[in-house]
Amino acid sequence: MPSGNPVKSAFSMLANFIKSWDKSSDVPVFISPGDLIPFMTESKHSTDMEHDKALSGGSTAAVARFTESMNYLVRILERMEKFYDSIGGIIGYQVAALELIKASELEADKSNPQWTRRGAVGAGQLKKRFSVPHGPDLAKDHKYANQAASWGLEGLPDMAEIYPLGGAGDRLGLVDEVTGECLPVAMLPYCGRTLLEGLIRDLQGREYLHYKVHGVQSITPIAIMTSSAKKNNERVHALCENLGWFGRGKQNFRLFEQPLVPTVAAADARWMVSDPLTAVLKPGGHGVIWKLASDEGVFQWLSGLGRKAAIVRQISNPMAGVDTTLLALSGIGLKHNKKFGFASCRRNVGAAEGVNVLTEQRNGDGSWEYAITCIEYTEFSKLGIADVPVSSGSLEAQYPANTNVLYVDLAAVERIASSRTAASLPGIIMNLKKPTVFYDQHGLKHSVQGGRIECTMQNIADSLVNRRSSIISPEEHDELDTYVIYNERRKVTSSAKRRRKPNDASLHQTPDGSFLDVTRNAYDLLRSCGVVMPEMSGNHCYVDTGPPFIALLHPALGPVWDVTRQKIKGGSIAERSELQLEIAEFSWRDVELSGSLLVQATNAMGSVQEGIVQYGIGCGRCRLHGVHIRNKGVDWDGKSNVYWQHQVHRHEALEIILHGNAEFEAFDVVLEGSHRFEVPDGHCMRVTSGASGLSYMTTPLAGEAANTGTWFWQYEVDIVGQFVLNMVES
C-alpha cells in the first residue's frame, strides 16, 4: 500500500480501482466512492465534514476499522479480478450477472425459472438432442461390478481424491455450541464423527483392501477445496491437525481456498452490502475447483506424485463409498482411458436434481459431437427436456440423477482449466430463486432477491466432446471419452444438506434421511450375510420411533460387500439392537445379538508409525463364534437420543476394546448383561464357558503371533475379479 495516511491511501486505491472499472464499462456498480464511507466515524449520523475529518485523521478506532475493512475489500476485488480473468475479471463477472438476470426476465413469462445458466446454448449452435446415456448397471450385473472394482483396486496407486468443501451449508444451520459461531458442512457430526472424517475413512477402507490384496501400502493424496465462509478453511485445517492428518501425513493433503464473490440484486445487479465497505460475499460454486486447482498448482502437485486421475465427491453425500461404486467408477475410467465419468442412479419425477444425459449435436460442417454431461433441473424447460416417467404409472424419471460423484482424468481437465477461456469456469449459473438474507451494521435484517454467479464442476464435461463424421449408434457410445455407471440409489447418494425441522415428516436431503439409508444399506448387507434381521419400515416409523436397529460398520471391514460377507455369516440381530464394529480383522459366525454390541479396535487397520498408519501391522482382531449376546442395550425412549449423530443413551452393552495388537475370542458362550472386555496391547483374551460360569483367560502374544496375531484374513482376487478370503491360523 502507498505510504502516507493509511486511510487516504486505501481509499484512494479503491476509489481509483472503481473509477477505472466504471470508465471501461457501462455496467452499473453498487459500490461507489460516495457509498464507501457513510459510517466511517463512530457517529451513525456523520456529516460530510465529519467524513472529511475521518479521512484526514479521525478517531484511532474509526480509522483502524476503516483501514481494515478497506484492505479486506481491496483483497477481495484483486482476487476476483485475477481469478475471473478468463471471462474479463470483475467487469466480466458483472456482465455475466447482467446477462443471467436479463435471461431470467425473458424466460419469466414462459417458465418462471428459479435458476438461469449462461451459455447453455450458444449463439450459432444447432440445437442439441438429448437421450438417456448407456452404461453398466452395477446393481444388475454383480460379476461385472466386482470385475470393475478389481480394476479400480489395482489402479488405486494412480488415483487421487478431490473434495469440494467450500460450501457454506446455510440450510443445515450448524452452530458451535461453545462459541455460537456458524459452522460449515464439513463439521456436521454424522454417525459419531464429522462428515470429512467419514469421507477419509471410506478412502482408507479402499486403501486397506488394496494392501490386503496386493501386499503394498498406497496412501492417496487428497486435495480439498475450502473457502473462508464460516471459517471453513481454518476449521478444516484445525480438524486435520487435531486428528493427526488422519494418520496419512500432512504432506499427502493440499488445501486450497476458493474465492468469495459478491451477491447482486436481481433488480439491477448492484452489489449487496451489509456494512460500509463490506459486500455480502458467498462461495462461487464448486465449479471453480478446476481453474482454482490449476492456478494454485494442485494439478502439478498430483502429477508430481504420479497420479493420473481422481475421484471427486461432495462432502454432503456420505453414501458414495458403499460397496463397489467408487472402485468400479475409477476402474472403468482407468481401464478404458476415459476422460470423465459419472456415478448415477434412478431419479424420481419432479425431484429437484440435475440429470445425466447424452448430448448429440450436428455441426454446420455435417459432423456430430457427443458427450455425456449434466443438465440442472432448472434448465429442463429452457432446453426442452420433459421430466416424465420411464413408463406409465411409474415414479422413476426418464433421465437418471446427477449425483456429483465423478471420475476425472487430471491431464484432460487441467488442459481446460488452464486454457484461460470461459470453458475454465464451466456451467455458469445464477440462483434467483431465494432471497439473500443478511444483517446490516445496525443489526437490521434484510432480504433481497438476488444471487451470485456460481459454476458447476460437473459441466466441465461439456468441453470433453467427441467429434464423429457421422451419427453413431448406441452401441458405440461406450467409445466416448465420457461415461456413466449406474447403481442402486442408496449406494450412490443420500445427501445431508438441510436440517429437518421439528415435526417435519419429510426426510429428503436431511441427516435423518441419510442415516436411515445407512440403516437400509446395513440391512441389505447383513441380510445377504445370512443374518436374520427385523424388517425395515417406512420413513414415517423412523420419524415417530427412530430406526428399527443401529448397525455401523467400519469401511475396512469390506468395503466391497463380498468381502464383508465372508467375515460375517449367519446368526441374528433382534429388533432394537445395536451393532458397532470399529474393526477390520473380524470374524462373526452364528452370533445372536439382542441388545448392544460395541467392538472397538484402537488400531482398526494398523498401527501409526511416524504419523502414518501402517496397514495390516499391529491390528486388533476379534472372533465371535456361536455367541449369544443379551442385554438391555439402547434406551430407545431416551429424549436426548440423536440417532444420525450416533448420540444414544444405553441401559447395558457388551463392549470389547482392543488396544494395539490385541485379540478377543469368544466361542459358544452366552454373554448376558453389561460387560466391558478391555484387552491390552500384545495380548489375547479368550472367553469360554466354565463350570461356574464364564471363564476368562488373557495371555501375551508370543513369537510370530506378536506381529501377525494368532490368525489373519488372507485376501485374493481371482481371474474374473471375485474377492476370496481365507482365514490363516498362525
C-alpha positions, -999 to +999 in steps of 0.1 A: +000+000+000+013+035-007+029+054+021+013+083+039-021+085+056-033+048+056-069+058+053-064+082+024-041+057+007-065+028+010-095+049+000-076+064-030-066+029-042-101+015-040-117+047-055-092+047-084-099+010-089-137+016-091-133+046-113-113+027-138-139-001-137-167+025-143-150+041-172-143+009-190-179-004-190-215+008-188-221-018-161-239-003-131-218-006-099-233-007-064-202+003-045-191+037-054-167+061-037-196+080-022-211+049-008-180+037+009-177+059+040-212+069+053-204+053+087-166+056+090-168+076+122-182+064+155-213+085+150-240+068+129-252+102+116-219+118+105-219+149+083-198+154+052-174+174+074-171+145+097-163+122+068-135+145+058-123+147+093-123+109+095-102+107+063-077+133+075-074+119+110-105+107+128-106+087+160-080+059+161-106+032+164-126+045+135-095+048+113-084+013+122-118-001+114-120+017+081-084+007+071-091-030+080-124-030+060-108-012+031-078-036+029-101-066+031-123-053+003-093-045-019-080-080-014-114-094-024-115-073-055-079-080-065-085-117-062-118-115-082-100-096-109-073-123-112-094-154-107-121-144-132-096-132-158-109-158-183-143-140-185-129-105-181-122-101-144-146-081-123-162-064-153-168-098-169-183-111-137-207-081-137-215-086-173-223-122-167-246-113-138-265-089-160-268-114-188-282-140-164-306-116-149-318-105-183-322-141-195-343-148-164-365-118-171-370-130-207-379-165-195-401-154-166-433-153-187-427-188-201-414-209-172-408-187-141-373-202-137-355-204-104-320-206-119-306-194-152-275-206-169-251-186-191-243-201-225-264-232-222-269-230-259-245-206-275-251-183-305-249-201-338-251-236-323-276-260-336-300-274-310-287-304-291-306-336-288-306-354-255-310-391-247-305-415-218-268-424-216-259-460-218-237-475-191-232-506-169-256-511-140-236-525-111-268-535-093-279-557-121-245-572-131-229-583-099-200-601-116-191-570-137-193-548-107-167-569-089-145-571-120-146-533-124-139-529-087-109-551-090-096-528-118-101-498-096-083-516-067-054-524-089-052-488-102-056-472-067-019-460-067-027-440-098-056-422-081-062-391-061-092-378-042-106-343-046-132-329-021-150-296-027-157-284+008-161-247+002-199-245+005-214-226+034-242-251+040-266-225+054-296-249+053-280-271+079-279-243+105-248-257+122-236-237+152-206-242+175-221-250+209-193-232+227-188-200+206-221-198+189-204-193+155-219-208+124-202-240+111-196-253+076-209-286+062-176-304+068-181-301+106-215-318+106-213-345+134-226-376+115-226-412+128-202-402+156-177-381+136-176-352+111-185-357+075-149-351+065-137-379+087-163-402+071-150-394+035-114-402+046-125-434+064-141-446+031-109-439+013-088-457+040-112-487+036-103-490-001-066-485+007-067-512+033-084-536+008-056-527-017-030-536+009-046-569+018-050-579-019-017-566-034+005-565-003+017-529-009+006-498+010-006-468-010-015-435+005-038-415-018-032-377-019-062-356-011-069-322-025-095-302-005-111-270-018-122-248+011-134-213+014-133-185+040-170-187+045-178-196+082-140-200+087-142-231+065-105-232+056-094-225+092-117-252+107-108-279+081-071-273+087-076-274+125-096-306+123-069-323+102-042-311+127-062-323+157-067-357+142-030-361+132-039-357+095-058-390+098-026-410+100-018-401+064+008-374+068+003-337+062+023-340+030-005-360+015-030-332+018-034-300-001-059-274+010-067-246-015-092-218-008-118-207-033-125-170-037-156-154-023-178-135-047-204-107-043-241-112-043-260-090-066-296-077-065-319-092-091-334-058-099-303-040-111-272-062-105-260-039-078-238-055-051-253-060-018-236-046+013-241-054+049-219-026+062-198+002+047-170-014+027-185-048+034-200-066+005-222-097+011-200-125-001-206-161-008-185-190-023-186-191-061-198-226-065-180-259-067-173-254-104-144-230-097-125-260-084-108-268-118-094-233-125-085-228-089-066-262-088-048-250-120-040-216-106-028-230-072-006-257-087-028-286-074-027-304-107+011-301-108+013-314-073-008-345-081+011-351-113+044-350-094+031-377-071+024-399-102-014-396-101-033-398-133-069-395-123-091-386-093-124-394-077-144-363-068-172-364-043-191-338-023-190-335+015-228-335+019-231-370+004-217-397+028-231-426+008-209-428-024-183-451-008-208-480-004-198-514-018-183-513-053-194-478-065-162-458-063-138-486-071-159-496-102-161-459-113-123-455-112-117-490-125-137-484-157-121-449-162-086-463-158-091-495-178-107-477-208-087-445-207-118-423-201-116-386-195-146-380-173-172-403-156-204-400-136-218-424-110-256-422-115-288-438-102-325-436-106-343-403-101-380-396-093-401-374-114-402-339-101-371-342-079-350-311-076-320-328-090-300-325-122-298-353-147-271-371-167-277-370-204-260-380-237-258-348-258-258-352-296-253-322-318-248-318-355-224-291-366-226-268-396-200-289-414-221-320-411-200-336-383-215-348-350-204-341-314-212-364-285-207-362-247-222-374-215-228-344-193-252-329-167-282-306-170-296-289-139-333-294-133-340-257-136-328-259-172-353-286-183-379-262-197-353-240-215-337-270-232-368-289-239-363-318-216-395-334-204-394-346-168-416-377-175-416-412-160-399-442-177-434-458-181-470-450-173-477-451-136-440-452-126-424-427-102-390-432-118-380-404-142-368-410-177-333-395-171-310-406-143-299-384-115-266-364-115-250-371-081-217-352-085-198-385-078-172-381-105-141-396-122-117-371-138-086-376-159-063-350-144-044-341-175-076-337-196-093-314-170-061-294-165-059-286-202-094-270-200-088-254-166-056-237-177-069-226-211-077-190-199-110-193-217-146-192-205-145-231-205-123-230-174-154-218-155-180-244-165-217-242-162-220-206-151-254-202-134-272-179-110-298-189-084-325-163-084-350-185-065-343-174-030-338-140-014-304-133+001-307-127+038-282-106+057-279-082+086-266-046+083-244-026+107-275-017+128-285-053+132-315-050+109-324-080+088-326-076+050-340-100+025-332-090-011-340-110-042-308-119-060-278-142-060-242-147-071-226-163-100-218-200-095-200-226-116-209-263-117-180-287-116-197-315-135-202-293-166-165-294-173-177-324-193-193-300-218-158-294-231-149-331-234-169-338-266-160-364-292-165-354-328-176-380-354-180-376-392-214-392-390-241-402-365-231-431-342-252-460-329-260-466-292-235-495-292-207-470-300-215-448-270-190-468-249-162-455-271-167-419-259-143-402-236-172-395-211-191-423-195-216-432-168-222-461-144-254-469-125-260-484-091-288-486-065-295-451-054-286-458-017-252-469-029-245-437-047-262-408-030-282-398+001-273-362+010-274-344+043-280-308+031-307-294+053-317-297+089-351-314+095-375-291+112-393-303+143-424-323+134-414-323+097-421-358+083-400-351+052-366-367+054-354-358+019-318-343+019-317-343+058-291-361+080-320-381+094-329-394+059-293-401+050-288-421+083-320-441+075-304-450+042-272-461+061-295-484+081-312-497+050-278-505+034-267-523+066-300-542+064-293-553+028-257-562+036-263-582+068-293-600+053-271-611+024-246-624+051-274-648+063-281-627+094-318-628+104-329-591+108-360-572+118-379-559+088-372-523+076-402-500+078-411-467+061-399-432+068-429-424+090-418-451+115-384-435+118-399-401+124-421-415+152-399-440+169-364-439+154-346-467+134-355-504+139-319-511+148-285-495+146-256-510+126-224-491+119-196-509+103-160-497+097-154-493+059-123-515+062-145-544+072-152-545+034-156-521+018-168-543-010-197-563+003-184-596-010-155-592+014-178-584+044-200-614+035-170-637+041-163-622+076-199-622+088-220-653+084-253-664+099-269-656+133-295-629+141-299-594+152-331-587+172-352-556+167-340-525+186-304-539+188-272-520+181-241-533+163-210-511+161-178-527+146-148-504+146-125-531+133-113-547+101-099-581+112-132-596+124-150-629+122-187-635+131-202-669+129-238-676+140-239-648+166-272-640+181-275-603+192-302-589+214-290-556+228-258-536+221-225-549+209-197-524+206-163-536+192-136-510+190-100-516+179-077-487+185-057-500+156-086-509+133-064-510+102-029-509+116-005-490+139+006-454+134+043-451+130+058-416+125+024-402+118+014-428+091-009-457+095+009-489+086-018-511+071-020-546+084+006-541+111-005-543+147-042-546+140-068-555+166-086-588+160-119-602+172-136-636+166-171-643+179-184-678+170-216-693+183-220-664+209-254-653+223-254-617+234-283-605+256-285-571+273-309-542+276-290-522+250-301-487+239-327-467+258-349-462+228-372-439+248-343-415+257-353-380+249-317-369+242-310-396+216-299-382+182-296-413+161-280-398+130-252-383+152-250-417+170-256-400+203-276-426+222-281-435+259-277-472+267-290-492+296-265-520+290-240-531+264-213-556+256-181-536+250-149-551+235-120-527+234-088-538+218-056-518+223-029-520+197-022-556+185-048-572+209-072-601+203-105-611+217-121-645+211-154-659+224-167-693+213-201-709+222-209-687+252-238-667+264-228-631+274-257-617+293-260-582+308-233-555+307-197-565+301-166-545+293-137-565+280-106-544+276-076-562+261-041-547+265-017-544+235+001-576+226-024-599+245-052-622+236-083-627+258-104-658+254-138-662+269-153-696+273-179-714+294-166-727+327-180-749+354-192-720+374-200-696+345-178-677+322-140-683+321-116-656+311-080-661+301-056-633+289-022-644+276+006-625+259+011-630+222+044-646+216+067-654+187+053-646+152+019-640+167+032-609+183+033-594+148+006-612+128-017-623+156-029-659+161-049-656+129-055-633+100-075-630+068-057-637+036-072-619+006-071-628-031-088-616-063-094-644-089-092-640-126-127-627-130-124-602-102-141-621-074-128-615-039-118-646-020-108-647+017-093-674+037-086-675+075-050-683+082-041-696+117-006-688+130 
